[in-house]
Amino acid sequence: MSAIIDVRALTKTYASGFQALKGIDLQIHKGEVFALLGPNGAGKTTLISIICGIVNPSGGTVVADGHDVVRDYRAARRRIGLVPQELSTDAFETVWATLRFSRGLFGRPPDDAHLEKVLRSLSLWDKKDTKISALSGGMKRRVLIAKALAHEPEILFLDEPTAGVDVELRHDMWQLVRQLRADGVTIILTTHYIEEAEEMADRIGVINHGELVLVEDKATLMRKLGRKQLTLSLQEPLATLPDDFAGLPLDLADDGQSLVYTFDVQSEETGIGPLLRRLNAHGIDFRDLHSSESSLEEIFVSLVRQAREPARPREADR
Ligand SMILES: Nc1ncnc2c1ncn2[C@@H]1O[C@H](COP(=O)(O)OP(=O)(O)OP(=O)(O)O)[C@@H](O)[C@H]1O
């Protein structure tokens, strides 16, 4: 698959001396929806701002649809739409004037039919002559998206598109993202809602302390999410596992007082029945058992923690 965005060895040190990005390598495929997750201050907005040419990188390169975002800024920027977190639009203009101006800013000839299509898709058509200052918060969000789509970008960045919006608008946005994807637009979104990444993304990237700690197909992550653990509290603690159990996804925990068996929920055979029979044959008794499922949220939290404290075992692996 061809990369529509190619980020290589990207670093950013702000004037304060703070290193916000520490060597990011990332390729975004044409036509995919890529969700960038990370805790507050991880570097998501910095990364997006550099790709969109708003912030200068300290090192490395970014090429968007064949154009270097620094050397060939205008050509690169024309291909990109950005929906920022905050409204920076002139609040005293009408919705229509704002969109027409924005389209012109990117060197595109007027195309009222396109603007009408965008406004209708965002349920904003009846507000086209309203001043932005007179719109509700949710409507202003919709205007931000309309503005980003006015110049027909091939790449769309959504920086926390649904933070603080109501359920209806959230679902409308998801629907719009699906439509844009079907139209061939490449979409990169940042979000704090794991559910949103699960719903929308083809691939997921996790950034923490300025480093990409994971880039994975959502389907692969969901398989990890499907992992379950069965914990058996033993009647008598075990010093080691009998050799017979070697090769099984089985670990001793709690100083030998528990056995933890990890299995795939989606697979037909969990292997629990044979495991219990084998334990019985070895005279290993247990007094209690419980199972738990690792969620994407847990995987995400453990990745973030792991990057902070590299020596600690992963939560999801315990
Ligand atoms: N202009 C700046 N000068 C100095 N430091 C900055 C500047 N902008 C951002 N930072 C710092 O860089 C780090 C990354 O910020 P960034 O906004 O990219 O994070 P984020 O992942 O988007 O966070 P959030 O989820 O809170 O939006 C933070 O520690 C932030 O304080």
Ligand as a Chemical Component Dictionary entry (heavy atoms), coordinates in Angstrom:
data_LIG
# 
_chem_comp.id                   LIG 
_chem_comp.type                 NON-POLYMER 
_chem_comp.pdbx_formal_charge   0 
_chem_comp.three_letter_code    LIG 
# 
loop_
_chem_comp_atom.comp_id 
_chem_comp_atom.atom_id 
_chem_comp_atom.alt_atom_id 
_chem_comp_atom.type_symbol 
_chem_comp_atom.charge 
_chem_comp_atom.model_Cartn_x 
_chem_comp_atom.model_Cartn_y 
_chem_comp_atom.model_Cartn_z 
_chem_comp_atom.pdbx_ordinal 
LIG N1  N1  N 0 4.438  25.991 22.276 1  
LIG C1  C1  C 0 4.889  25.129 23.174 2  
LIG N2  N2  N 0 5.957  25.436 23.946 3  
LIG C2  C2  C 0 6.445  24.565 24.859 4  
LIG N3  N3  N 0 5.918  23.350 25.094 5  
LIG C3  C3  C 0 4.840  22.989 24.375 6  
LIG C4  C4  C 0 4.271  23.860 23.379 7  
LIG N4  N4  N 0 3.218  23.214 22.826 8  
LIG C5  C5  C 0 3.131  22.013 23.437 9  
LIG N5  N5  N 0 4.102  21.874 24.353 10 
LIG C6  C6  C 0 4.344  20.707 25.224 11 
LIG O1  O1  O 0 4.582  19.577 24.414 12 
LIG C7  C7  C 0 3.943  18.415 24.965 13 
LIG C8  C8  C 0 3.041  17.787 23.939 14 
LIG O2  O2  O 0 1.913  18.625 23.738 15 
LIG P1  P1  P 0 0.760  18.255 22.706 16 
LIG O3  O3  O 0 -0.225 19.374 22.706 17 
LIG O4  O4  O 0 1.364  17.846 21.409 18 
LIG O5  O5  O 0 0.121  16.961 23.422 19 
LIG P2  P2  P 0 -1.230 16.172 23.120 20 
LIG O6  O6  O 0 -0.859 14.738 23.033 21 
LIG O7  O7  O 0 -1.918 16.754 21.946 22 
LIG O8  O8  O 0 -2.055 16.441 24.445 23 
LIG P3  P3  P 0 -3.660 16.603 24.703 24 
LIG O9  O9  O 0 -4.230 15.228 24.648 25 
LIG O10 O10 O 0 -3.685 17.173 26.068 26 
LIG O11 O11 O 0 -4.196 17.527 23.650 27 
LIG C9  C9  C 0 3.234  18.886 26.240 28 
LIG O12 O12 O 0 4.048  18.582 27.342 29 
LIG C10 C10 C 0 3.100  20.379 26.045 30 
LIG O13 O13 O 0 3.121  21.040 27.291 31 
# 
loop_
_chem_comp_bond.comp_id 
_chem_comp_bond.atom_id_1 
_chem_comp_bond.atom_id_2 
_chem_comp_bond.value_order 
_chem_comp_bond.pdbx_ordinal 
LIG N1  C1  SING 1  
LIG C1  N2  SING 2  
LIG C1  C4  DOUB 3  
LIG N2  C2  DOUB 4  
LIG C2  N3  SING 5  
LIG N3  C3  DOUB 6  
LIG C3  C4  SING 7  
LIG C3  N5  SING 8  
LIG C4  N4  SING 9  
LIG N4  C5  DOUB 10 
LIG C5  N5  SING 11 
LIG N5  C6  SING 12 
LIG C6  O1  SING 13 
LIG C6  C10 SING 14 
LIG O1  C7  SING 15 
LIG C7  C8  SING 16 
LIG C7  C9  SING 17 
LIG C8  O2  SING 18 
LIG O2  P1  SING 19 
LIG P1  O3  DOUB 20 
LIG P1  O4  SING 21 
LIG P1  O5  SING 22 
LIG O5  P2  SING 23 
LIG P2  O6  DOUB 24 
LIG P2  O7  SING 25 
LIG P2  O8  SING 26 
LIG O8  P3  SING 27 
LIG P3  O9  DOUB 28 
LIG P3  O10 SING 29 
LIG P3  O11 SING 30 
LIG C9  O12 SING 31 
LIG C9  C10 SING 32 
LIG C10 O13 SING 33 
# 
